[in-house]
């Protein structure tokens, strides 16, 4: 596993970029990230707390902290009951 993505970001340059987004979407295979302007946003978006499997990229931060997709998911997760 590679580097953790530090914030929700928009990819502006990529070279063979594959990202493990299982924490966000439950998919067991890495997602290929490509740059397509005016297309589906998820294709070129990196999400906080996901991991780079391979490749390289430059990305522009678009959301941090409580505004990230990870934080929004965490708000909908019920607290764990401890017996």
C-alpha positions as CSV (number, residue, x, y, z in Angstrom):
1,X,0.0,0.0,0.0
2,X,1.3,3.5,-0.8
3,X,0.8,7.0,0.5
4,X,-2.5,8.1,2.2
5,X,-4.3,10.9,0.4
6,X,-4.2,13.8,2.9
7,X,-7.4,15.7,1.7
8,X,-10.2,15.4,-1.0
9,X,-8.4,16.6,-4.1
10,X,-8.8,17.1,-7.8
11,X,-6.2,15.4,-10.0
12,X,-4.5,17.8,-12.4
13,X,-1.8,15.4,-13.7
14,X,-1.6,11.6,-13.4
15,X,0.6,8.8,-14.7
16,X,-0.8,5.3,-14.3
17,X,-2.6,6.3,-11.1
18,X,-4.5,3.6,-9.2
19,X,-6.1,4.3,-5.8
20,X,-7.6,2.0,-3.2
21,X,-10.9,3.6,-2.4
22,X,-12.4,0.6,-0.5
23,X,-13.0,2.7,2.6
24,X,-15.3,5.1,0.6
25,X,-17.0,2.8,-1.9
26,X,-16.4,-0.8,-0.7
27,X,-14.8,-1.8,-4.0
28,X,-12.2,-4.5,-3.7
29,X,-10.2,-3.4,-6.7
30,X,-8.2,-0.2,-7.1
31,X,-9.8,2.6,-9.1
32,X,-7.9,4.0,-12.1
33,X,-7.9,7.8,-12.0
34,X,-7.9,9.7,-15.2
35,X,-8.3,13.4,-16.1
36,X,-11.5,14.1,-18.0
37,X,-12.8,17.6,-17.8
38,X,-16.6,18.1,-17.7
39,X,-17.1,14.4,-17.0
40,X,-18.0,12.3,-14.0
41,X,-16.3,13.9,-11.0
42,X,-15.3,10.6,-9.3
43,X,-13.0,9.7,-12.2
44,X,-10.4,12.4,-11.3
45,X,-11.2,13.0,-7.6
46,X,-8.9,11.6,-4.8
47,X,-10.6,11.2,-1.4
48,X,-9.1,11.8,2.1
49,X,-7.9,8.6,3.8
50,X,-7.7,6.5,0.7
51,X,-4.4,5.0,-0.5
52,X,-2.3,5.3,-3.7
53,X,-1.7,1.8,-5.0
54,X,0.6,2.8,-7.9
55,X,1.4,5.6,-10.2
56,X,2.0,9.3,-9.6
57,X,0.0,12.5,-9.7
58,X,-0.3,16.2,-8.9
59,X,-3.6,17.2,-7.3
60,X,-5.3,20.4,-6.1
61,X,-6.9,20.2,-2.6
62,X,-10.7,20.9,-2.8
63,X,-11.9,19.9,0.7
64,X,-10.4,19.3,4.2
65,X,-11.5,18.4,7.7
66,X,-15.2,17.9,8.2
67,X,-16.0,18.7,4.6
68,X,-14.3,15.6,3.2
69,X,-16.3,12.6,1.9
70,X,-14.7,10.5,4.7
71,X,-16.0,12.9,7.4
72,X,-19.5,12.9,5.9
73,X,-19.5,9.1,5.9
74,X,-18.3,9.1,9.5
75,X,-21.2,11.3,10.6
76,X,-23.7,8.7,9.3
77,X,-22.0,5.7,11.0
78,X,-23.7,4.8,14.2
79,X,-21.5,4.7,17.3
80,X,-20.2,1.3,18.4
81,X,-21.9,-0.1,21.5
82,X,-19.6,-1.4,24.2
83,X,-21.1,-4.0,26.5
